[in-house]
């Protein structure tokens, strides 16, 4: 075996043994104040699909844009397994409806969904932070999930399908030229924080993601 082939095969072996995941259960809150919870199961296939969508992001801003849609998809799936499909934006449109969600339900559930994505490595430009609360008047408080921008590590290069076959059949070092170099790490604004809020609109609508300072200052759709 030539000197170049051994490390190449080691790289291929590591690539081929990438971890696989089982389905995941997430406890979703509803009926205001997280007084009721239902365990919702997400299949590995569904999670892989969302992870691939997020993997297309080339910047923190793109990841947030895609994430708003991914979280919506996760909520729609949850609505197939729990009564939260009845949830409507704000707290009045679904008053008294079983399955309604207030901001506490949303903040807890969204944080848990983001935690699943983070643990699977789906978030490359952000990390999950503790929930936050804003108070605009004495009797009105609002809760939300929070992400913080990070500088991602360079992603490993993808290996074209033909490379393992050619390495097995021939002593041809030039085939390694077909393996692309790892892309440069994208940059954003490390440390910048964003509120992820799914309370404003009806069930399954893309999340509202705002700079945290703006959200704390009362920004967002005018919903009661």
C-alpha positions in Angstrom: 0.0 0.0 0.0 1.5 3.3 -1.0 2.1 6.1 1.6 -0.7 8.2 0.3 -3.3 5.4 0.2 -3.3 4.6 4.0 -4.3 8.1 5.2 -6.8 8.4 2.4 -8.5 5.1 3.4 -8.5 6.2 7.0 -10.3 9.4 6.0 -12.8 7.5 4.0 -13.4 5.1 6.9 -14.1 8.0 9.2 -16.4 9.5 6.6 -18.3 6.3 6.2 -18.8 5.8 9.9 -20.5 9.1 10.5 -23.0 8.7 13.4 -26.6 7.9 12.7 -29.4 9.0 14.9 -32.6 7.4 16.1 -35.9 9.2 16.3 -36.2 11.9 19.0 -39.0 12.7 21.5 -39.7 16.3 22.5 -42.1 17.5 25.1 -44.4 20.2 23.7 -46.2 22.6 26.0 -49.7 24.0 25.5 -52.9 25.2 27.3 -51.0 28.2 28.6 -48.3 28.2 31.2 -47.0 24.8 30.1 -49.7 23.2 32.2 -50.2 20.4 29.6 -47.4 18.6 27.7 -47.3 15.9 25.1 -44.3 13.9 23.9 -43.9 14.4 20.1 -41.7 12.0 18.2 -39.6 13.2 15.3 -38.3 10.5 12.9 -34.6 10.5 11.9 -35.7 10.9 8.3 -37.5 14.2 9.1 -34.7 15.5 11.2 -32.1 14.7 8.5 -34.3 16.6 6.0 -34.4 19.7 8.2 -30.7 19.3 8.9 -29.9 19.3 5.2 -32.0 22.4 4.7 -30.0 24.2 7.4 -26.8 22.8 5.9 -27.4 24.9 2.8 -26.8 28.1 4.7 -23.6 30.0 4.0 -23.9 32.6 6.6 -25.6 33.3 10.0 -28.3 35.4 8.3 -29.1 32.6 5.9 -29.2 30.1 8.7 -31.7 32.2 10.6 -33.9 32.6 7.5 -33.9 28.8 6.9 -34.4 28.1 10.6 -37.6 30.1 10.7 -39.0 27.7 8.1 -37.5 24.6 9.8 -39.1 25.5 13.2 -42.4 26.0 11.4 -42.1 22.5 9.9 -41.3 21.0 13.3 -44.4 22.7 14.8 -46.6 21.4 12.0 -45.3 17.9 12.6 -46.0 18.4 16.3 -49.5 19.5 15.4 -50.1 16.1 13.8 -49.4 14.4 17.1 -50.9 16.9 19.6 -53.7 19.4 19.8 -51.5 22.4 19.2 -52.7 22.6 15.6 -55.5 24.6 17.1 -53.1 27.4 18.3 -53.6 30.8 16.8 -51.4 33.9 17.0 -51.4 35.8 20.2 -53.6 34.9 23.2 -57.1 36.0 22.2 -57.8 34.4 18.9 -57.8 30.9 20.4 -59.0 31.8 23.9 -60.4 28.7 25.7 -59.4 26.4 22.8 -57.8 23.1 23.9 -54.3 23.1 22.4 -53.8 26.9 22.6 -50.3 28.1 23.3 -49.2 31.3 25.1 -45.7 32.7 25.0 -44.5 30.5 27.9 -45.6 27.4 25.9 -43.9 28.7 22.8 -40.7 29.7 24.5 -40.3 26.3 26.2 -41.3 24.3 23.2 -39.2 26.3 20.7 -36.1 26.1 23.0 -36.5 22.3 23.1 -36.8 22.1 19.4 -33.7 24.3 18.9 -31.9 22.0 21.4 -32.6 19.0 19.3 -31.2 20.7 16.2 -28.1 21.9 18.1 -27.4 18.5 19.5 -27.5 17.0 16.0 -25.0 19.6 14.7 -27.6 21.2 12.5 -26.8 24.7 13.8 -23.4 25.8 12.5 -23.7 29.5 12.9 -25.6 29.7 16.2 -25.7 28.3 19.7 -28.7 28.0 22.0 -28.9 30.4 24.9 -31.2 30.5 28.0 -34.7 31.9 27.4 -35.4 35.5 28.0 -38.3 37.6 29.3 -39.3 41.1 28.3 -41.7 43.3 30.3 -43.3 46.3 28.5 -45.8 47.1 31.2 -46.2 45.9 34.8 -48.8 43.3 33.9 -47.5 42.1 30.6 -44.5 39.8 30.3 -43.4 38.0 27.2 -40.9 35.1 26.9 -38.8 33.9 24.0 -36.1 31.5 22.9 -32.6 32.9 22.1 -29.7 32.1 19.8 -26.3 33.6 19.7 -24.1 33.9 16.6 -20.9 31.9 16.5 -18.0 31.5 14.0 -18.4 28.0 12.6 -15.6 25.6 12.1 -14.7 24.7 8.5 -17.1 21.9 7.3 -15.4 18.7 6.3 -15.1 18.3 2.5 -17.7 16.1 0.8 -16.2 13.0 -0.9 -17.6 12.2 -4.4 -19.1 8.8 -4.8 -16.5 7.6 -7.3 -13.5 8.2 -5.1 -13.9 5.2 -2.8 -14.4 2.9 -5.8 -11.3 4.2 -7.7 -9.2 4.0 -4.5 -10.2 0.3 -4.1 -9.5 -0.6 -7.8 -6.3 1.2 -8.6 -3.0 2.7 -7.2 -3.9 6.1 -8.5 -3.1 9.0 -6.2 -4.5 11.5 -8.7 -8.0 10.4 -7.7 -7.6 12.4 -4.5 -7.5 15.5 -6.6 -11.3 15.0 -6.9 -11.8 15.5 -3.2 -12.7 19.2 -2.7 -10.8 21.2 -0.2 -12.8 22.2 2.9 -14.6 25.5 2.5 -13.4 28.5 4.5 -15.4 29.2 7.6 -18.0 31.8 7.1 -18.1 34.9 9.3 -20.9 36.8 10.8 -21.2 38.8 14.0 -20.1 36.4 16.8 -21.8 37.2 20.0 -24.9 38.9 18.4 -28.1 37.5 20.0 -31.5 36.9 18.4 -34.9 36.1 19.8 -36.7 33.2 18.2 -40.4 33.8 18.7 -43.2 31.5 17.4 -46.0 33.1 19.4 -47.0 35.9 17.1 -48.7 33.9 14.3 -50.9 30.9 13.8 -49.7 27.4 14.2 -47.0 26.3 11.7 -46.1 29.8 10.5 -42.4 30.6 10.2 -40.8 31.8 13.4 -40.1 35.5 13.9 -36.4 36.0 14.5 -35.3 39.4 15.6 -32.1 40.9 17.1 -32.6 40.4 20.8 -32.2 44.1 21.7 -35.0 45.0 19.4 -37.2 42.2 20.7 -36.6 43.3 24.3 -37.6 46.8 23.2 -41.0 45.5 22.2 -40.4 45.0 18.4 -42.3 42.3 16.5 -45.8 42.0 15.0 -48.5 43.9 16.8 -50.3 40.9 18.3 -52.3 40.6 21.6 
